[in-house]
């Protein structure tokens, strides 16, 4: 998942600095990133409840799985409301980047 989000960040950063026009291919890439993050959310919640149903860290683990996906979804919904291509790429870069950062912190805290 981190590789997909990193590729999306590079792609949005290139679109931002090269002043590309936002087209349907960009929409597909960013949608696939959102879909994969939601799949990871569902699998993470299933994993948490199957291996630790009443543990002390249940709330912490659930928030650590939900928070990155919320940032990614927030970036997705904010970029849909923009009409300027640069603003769309900027919203995707900021919020998908925050999601990737939180996923990376979460991954290293679990290992």
Backbone as a chain_set.jsonl record, in Angstrom:
{"seq": "XXXXXXXXXXXXXXXXXXXXXXXXXXXXXXXXXXXXXXXXXXXXXXXXXXXXXXXXXXXXXXXXXXXXXXXXXXXXXXXXXXXXXXXXXXXXXXXXXXXXXXXXXXXXXXX", "coords": {"N": [[0.819, -1.184, 0.0], [1.97, 1.213, 0.748], [3.73, 1.622, -1.332], [2.07, 2.09, -3.518], [0.799, 4.465, -2.692], [3.067, 6.109, -2.554], [3.789, 6.211, -5.249], [1.56, 7.557, -6.248], [1.901, 9.991, -4.953], [4.283, 10.911, -6.143], [3.409, 11.113, -8.765], [1.372, 13.039, -8.531], [2.868, 15.194, -7.63], [4.536, 15.615, -9.819], [2.601, 16.363, -11.691], [1.799, 18.715, -10.495], [4.104, 20.407, -10.486], [4.89, 20.366, -13.159], [2.789, 21.515, -14.339], [0.576, 20.147, -15.467], [-2.493, 19.278, -17.117], [-5.391, 18.214, -15.479], [-6.68, 15.049, -16.038], [-8.65, 12.197, -17.175], [-7.041, 9.955, -16.715], [-5.494, 10.655, -14.506], [-7.515, 10.806, -12.623], [-8.262, 8.11, -12.481], [-5.913, 6.907, -11.395], [-5.777, 8.109, -8.848], [-8.198, 7.301, -7.814], [-7.861, 4.53, -7.667], [-5.893, 4.451, -5.687], [-7.387, 5.353, -3.494], [-9.29, 3.28, -3.331], [-7.642, 1.045, -2.777], [-6.676, 1.83, -0.281], [-9.009, 1.773, 1.243], [-9.609, -0.939, 1.117], [-7.414, -1.889, 2.552], [-8.058, -0.788, 5.023], [-10.402, -2.224, 5.72], [-9.391, -4.853, 5.84], [-7.504, -4.472, 7.869], [-9.13, -3.85, 10.092], [-10.584, -6.218, 10.33], [-8.453, -7.934, 10.933], [-7.612, -6.865, 13.397], [-9.849, -7.342, 15.069], [-10.074, -10.131, 14.976], [-7.737, -11.162, 16.099], [-7.395, -9.803, 18.483], [-9.762, -9.322, 20.29], [-10.748, -8.109, 22.702], [-8.726, -6.573, 23.711], [-6.4, -4.276, 25.348], [-5.288, -2.373, 23.685], [-7.094, -1.972, 21.677], [-8.699, 0.258, 20.872], [-6.703, 2.108, 20.23], [-5.434, 0.773, 18.118], [-7.494, 0.626, 16.232], [-7.977, 3.345, 15.677], [-5.492, 3.965, 14.617], [-5.585, 2.626, 12.251], [-7.79, 3.702, 10.955], [-7.369, 6.501, 10.749], [-5.305, 7.208, 8.711], [-6.72, 6.495, 6.38], [-8.894, 8.169, 6.513], [-7.656, 10.66, 6.064], [-6.799, 10.26, 3.427], [-9.251, 9.914, 2.14], [-10.351, 12.422, 2.68], [-8.637, 14.077, 1.194], [-9.305, 13.117, -1.324], [-12.034, 13.85, -1.531], [-11.825, 16.644, -1.298], [-10.319, 17.281, -3.541], [-12.105, 16.735, -5.536], [-13.84, 18.864, -5.457], [-12.514, 20.985, -6.51], [-11.668, 23.08, -9.321], [-9.449, 23.929, -10.638], [-6.509, 22.578, -12.021], [-3.988, 22.577, -10.758], [-4.646, 22.997, -8.076], [-6.075, 20.678, -7.582], [-4.056, 18.689, -7.834], [-2.423, 19.559, -5.745], [-4.053, 19.212, -3.441], [-4.369, 16.427, -3.485], [-1.682, 15.664, -3.193], [-0.994, 16.701, -0.635], [-2.868, 15.506, 1.235], [-2.866, 12.742, 0.626], [-0.212, 12.36, 1.094], [-0.069, 12.862, 3.866], [-1.603, 10.683, 4.701], [0.041, 8.566, 3.832], [2.282, 9.066, 5.423], [1.205, 8.641, 8.012], [0.481, 5.946, 7.756], [3.016, 4.809, 7.454], [4.229, 5.426, 9.91], [2.54, 3.96, 11.555], [3.044, 1.367, 10.637], [5.74, 0.992, 11.379], [5.527, 1.209, 14.117], [4.144, -1.077, 14.809], [5.903, -3.093, 14.225]], "CA": [[0.0, 0.0, 0.0], [2.836, 2.383, 0.796], [4.313, 1.818, -2.654], [1.032, 2.702, -4.352], [0.654, 5.857, -2.267], [4.271, 6.839, -2.949], [3.685, 6.454, -6.685], [0.55, 8.602, -6.427], [2.511, 11.257, -4.53], [5.212, 11.337, -7.191], [2.607, 11.474, -9.926], [0.693, 14.318, -8.273], [3.898, 16.224, -7.547], [4.932, 15.898, -11.199], [1.511, 17.135, -12.285], [1.769, 20.037, -9.875], [5.226, 21.239, -10.912], [4.941, 20.455, -14.625], [1.553, 22.216, -14.706], [-0.234, 19.313, -16.355], [-3.937, 19.398, -16.994], [-5.981, 17.046, -14.816], [-7.522, 14.312, -16.985], [-9.278, 10.974, -16.655], [-6.016, 9.034, -16.216], [-5.187, 11.065, -13.135], [-8.661, 10.406, -11.805], [-8.179, 6.656, -12.272], [-4.818, 6.6, -10.47], [-6.115, 8.543, -7.504], [-9.302, 6.459, -7.357], [-7.298, 3.238, -7.272], [-5.258, 4.651, -4.386], [-8.452, 5.395, -2.485], [-9.872, 1.934, -3.213], [-6.694, 0.184, -2.071], [-6.605, 2.207, 1.129], [-10.23, 1.28, 1.901], [-9.43, -2.389, 1.276], [-6.495, -2.073, 3.666], [-8.814, -0.472, 6.238], [-11.289, -3.343, 6.044], [-8.556, -5.981, 6.265], [-6.905, -4.137, 9.161], [-10.144, -3.979, 11.143], [-10.829, -7.66, 10.499], [-7.285, -8.484, 11.617], [-7.612, -6.418, 14.794], [-10.912, -7.985, 15.841], [-9.907, -11.58, 15.064], [-6.619, -11.545, 16.952], [-7.378, -9.075, 19.738], [-11.124, -8.792, 20.372], [-11.018, -7.298, 23.884], [-7.436, -6.116, 24.242], [-6.261, -2.918, 25.834], [-4.897, -1.486, 22.603], [-8.07, -2.081, 20.605], [-9.067, 1.597, 20.411], [-5.516, 2.683, 19.599], [-5.213, 0.105, 16.836], [-8.551, 0.998, 15.295], [-7.72, 4.716, 15.23], [-4.285, 3.993, 13.794], [-5.954, 2.108, 10.935], [-8.808, 4.563, 10.341], [-6.898, 7.867, 10.533], [-4.731, 7.447, 7.387], [-7.739, 6.377, 5.334], [-9.681, 9.399, 6.575], [-6.91, 11.714, 5.371], [-6.832, 9.976, 1.994], [-10.608, 10.219, 1.679], [-10.509, 13.869, 2.733], [-7.951, 14.6, 0.012], [-10.101, 12.748, -2.494], [-13.253, 14.662, -1.602], [-11.454, 18.033, -1.529], [-9.863, 17.476, -4.91], [-13.284, 16.697, -6.417], [-14.531, 20.153, -5.427], [-11.678, 21.991, -7.159], [-11.738, 23.131, -10.775], [-8.111, 24.194, -11.135], [-5.701, 21.359, -11.981], [-2.926, 22.694, -9.761], [-5.245, 22.803, -6.75], [-6.39, 19.251, -7.442], [-2.817, 17.974, -7.557], [-1.944, 19.966, -4.427], [-4.878, 18.551, -2.419], [-3.997, 15.007, -3.486], [-0.33, 15.52, -2.644], [-0.966, 16.976, 0.812], [-3.618, 14.569, 2.063], [-2.352, 11.393, 0.426], [1.074, 12.347, 1.787], [-0.343, 12.673, 5.301], [-2.025, 9.295, 4.867], [1.232, 7.714, 3.703], [3.093, 9.287, 6.62], [0.586, 7.953, 9.142], [0.606, 4.503, 7.524], [4.402, 4.424, 7.701], [4.433, 5.451, 11.358], [1.779, 2.836, 12.093], [3.745, 0.134, 10.268], [6.949, 0.839, 12.168], [5.161, 1.017, 15.525], [3.701, -2.446, 15.011], [7.049, -4.021, 14.077]], "C": [[0.865, 1.25, 0.0], [3.46, 2.664, -0.565], [3.31, 2.499, -3.575], [0.847, 4.166, -3.986], [1.88, 6.688, -2.631], [4.251, 7.146, -4.443], [2.661, 7.553, -6.974], [1.12, 9.96, -6.019], [3.472, 11.79, -5.588], [4.445, 11.82, -8.418], [1.9, 12.811, -9.718], [1.695, 15.458, -8.171], [4.389, 16.602, -8.946], [3.85, 16.707, -11.906], [1.444, 18.549, -11.754], [2.878, 20.931, -10.431], [5.339, 21.371, -12.429], [3.694, 21.113, -15.206], [0.739, 21.442, -15.748], [-1.711, 19.575, -16.117], [-4.479, 18.097, -16.406], [-6.918, 16.351, -15.798], [-8.026, 13.02, -16.36], [-8.252, 9.956, -16.164], [-5.615, 9.377, -14.79], [-6.299, 10.623, -12.182], [-8.623, 8.914, -11.502], [-7.091, 6.299, -11.267], [-5.199, 6.934, -9.031], [-7.279, 7.733, -6.942], [-8.796, 5.093, -6.919], [-6.57, 3.345, -5.936], [-6.272, 4.685, -3.263], [-9.051, 4.012, -2.261], [-8.939, 1.006, -2.45], [-6.576, 0.547, -0.601], [-7.85, 1.751, 1.887], [-10.162, -0.225, 2.096], [-8.48, -2.67, 2.436], [-7.176, -1.771, 4.998], [-9.677, -1.646, 6.659], [-10.474, -4.546, 6.534], [-7.903, -5.722, 7.617], [-7.893, -4.28, 10.299], [-10.482, -5.444, 11.385], [-9.688, -8.304, 11.268], [-7.277, -8.112, 13.09], [-8.652, -7.17, 15.61], [-10.744, -9.499, 15.938], [-8.8, -11.965, 16.031], [-6.608, -10.857, 18.307], [-8.769, -8.485, 20.0], [-11.382, -7.877, 21.571], [-9.741, -6.751, 24.503], [-7.432, -4.646, 24.62], [-6.0, -1.929, 24.699], [-5.877, -1.499, 21.44], [-8.426, -0.716, 20.027], [-7.898, 2.245, 19.683], [-5.289, 2.073, 18.222], [-6.269, 0.492, 15.807], [-8.323, 2.415, 14.78], [-6.482, 4.801, 14.344], [-4.532, 3.411, 12.404], [-6.898, 3.073, 10.214], [-8.248, 5.934, 9.955], [-6.229, 8.077, 9.171], [-5.767, 7.393, 6.267], [-8.647, 7.604, 5.348], [-8.968, 10.557, 5.884], [-6.933, 11.501, 3.86], [-8.21, 10.288, 1.431], [-10.873, 11.723, 1.692], [-9.826, 14.53, 1.537], [-8.714, 14.31, -1.26], [-11.328, 13.645, -2.627], [-12.935, 16.136, -1.836], [-10.989, 18.262, -2.965], [-11.026, 17.426, -5.896], [-13.987, 18.043, -6.494], [-13.743, 21.265, -6.124], [-11.844, 21.925, -8.676], [-10.377, 23.388, -11.41], [-7.252, 22.938, -10.978], [-4.616, 21.422, -10.915], [-3.466, 22.474, -8.347], [-5.616, 21.348, -6.519], [-5.143, 18.454, -7.096], [-2.277, 18.311, -6.165], [-2.731, 19.28, -3.317], [-4.525, 17.063, -2.326], [-2.63, 14.823, -2.837], [-0.313, 15.697, -1.131], [-1.645, 15.86, 1.602], [-3.209, 13.116, 1.838], [-0.984, 11.266, 1.086], [0.912, 12.179, 3.287], [-0.782, 11.23, 5.58], [-0.858, 8.334, 4.784], [2.127, 7.85, 4.927], [2.516, 8.542, 7.823], [0.63, 6.437, 8.982], [2.017, 4.028, 7.825], [4.706, 4.415, 9.189], [3.739, 4.254, 12.003], [2.492, 1.527, 11.815], [4.97, -0.073, 11.131], [6.671, 0.711, 13.653], [4.719, -0.408, 15.806], [4.853, -3.435, 14.938], [8.162, -3.7, 15.021]], "O": [[0.541, 2.235, -0.665], [3.692, 3.822, -0.914], [3.677, 3.395, -4.334], [0.75, 5.018, -4.869], [1.742, 7.859, -2.983], [4.655, 8.233, -4.855], [2.879, 8.387, -7.853], [0.849, 10.968, -6.671], [3.47, 12.983, -5.891], [4.807, 12.825, -9.03], [1.839, 13.627, -10.638], [1.397, 16.578, -8.586], [4.629, 17.777, -9.224], [4.161, 17.642, -12.644], [1.075, 19.476, -12.476], [2.627, 22.077, -10.804], [5.832, 22.383, -12.927], [3.565, 21.249, -16.423], [0.283, 21.99, -16.752], [-2.116, 20.034, -15.049], [-4.061, 17.009, -16.802], [-7.838, 16.972, -16.33], [-7.849, 12.783, -15.165], [-8.563, 9.163, -15.275], [-5.418, 8.486, -13.963], [-6.041, 10.132, -11.083], [-8.922, 8.501, -10.382], [-7.317, 5.477, -10.379], [-4.972, 6.143, -8.116], [-7.348, 7.501, -5.735], [-9.253, 4.556, -5.91], [-6.627, 2.415, -5.131], [-6.045, 4.111, -2.198], [-9.292, 3.617, -1.12], [-9.381, 0.262, -1.574], [-6.394, -0.333, 0.241], [-7.755, 1.379, 3.057], [-10.607, -0.738, 3.122], [-8.715, -3.59, 3.219], [-6.896, -2.434, 5.997], [-9.684, -2.025, 7.831], [-10.831, -5.179, 7.528], [-7.762, -6.64, 8.424], [-7.537, -4.781, 11.366], [-10.647, -5.861, 12.532], [-9.92, -9.127, 12.155], [-6.971, -8.947, 13.94], [-8.367, -7.594, 16.73], [-11.229, -10.1, 16.896], [-8.903, -12.984, 16.713], [-5.878, -11.285, 19.201], [-8.936, -7.267, 19.938], [-12.177, -6.944, 21.455], [-9.696, -6.494, 25.706], [-8.331, -3.884, 24.263], [-6.443, -0.782, 24.754], [-5.531, -1.084, 20.334], [-8.45, -0.554, 18.807], [-8.083, 2.863, 18.634], [-4.984, 2.787, 17.266], [-5.953, 0.665, 14.629], [-8.46, 2.668, 13.583], [-6.429, 5.616, 13.424], [-3.766, 3.678, 11.478], [-6.809, 3.238, 8.997], [-8.63, 6.474, 8.917], [-6.557, 9.06, 8.506], [-5.691, 8.167, 5.313], [-9.12, 8.031, 4.295], [-9.605, 11.352, 5.193], [-7.072, 12.459, 3.099], [-8.319, 10.87, 0.351], [-11.551, 12.238, 0.802], [-10.384, 15.447, 0.935], [-8.772, 15.141, -2.167], [-11.625, 14.14, -3.714], [-13.702, 16.82, -2.512], [-11.241, 19.322, -3.539], [-10.946, 18.011, -6.976], [-14.657, 18.337, -7.483], [-14.258, 22.369, -6.304], [-12.12, 20.867, -9.242], [-10.175, 23.096, -12.589], [-7.264, 22.305, -9.922], [-4.352, 20.426, -10.24], [-2.813, 21.837, -7.521], [-5.491, 20.837, -5.406], [-5.16, 17.638, -6.175], [-1.734, 17.441, -5.483], [-2.138, 18.811, -2.346], [-4.398, 16.512, -1.232], [-2.446, 13.92, -2.02], [0.322, 14.914, -0.424], [-1.057, 15.324, 2.542], [-3.21, 12.331, 2.787], [-0.628, 10.196, 1.581], [1.669, 11.439, 3.915], [-0.376, 10.635, 6.578], [-0.768, 7.392, 5.571], [2.67, 6.858, 5.414], [3.25, 7.89, 8.565], [0.798, 5.718, 9.967], [2.197, 2.952, 8.395], [5.367, 3.502, 9.683], [4.295, 3.614, 12.895], [2.538, 0.658, 12.685], [5.227, -1.191, 11.578], [7.493, 0.161, 14.385], [4.896, -0.902, 16.919], [4.782, -4.509, 15.534], [9.188, -4.381, 15.022]]}, "num_chains": 1, "name": "protein.A"}
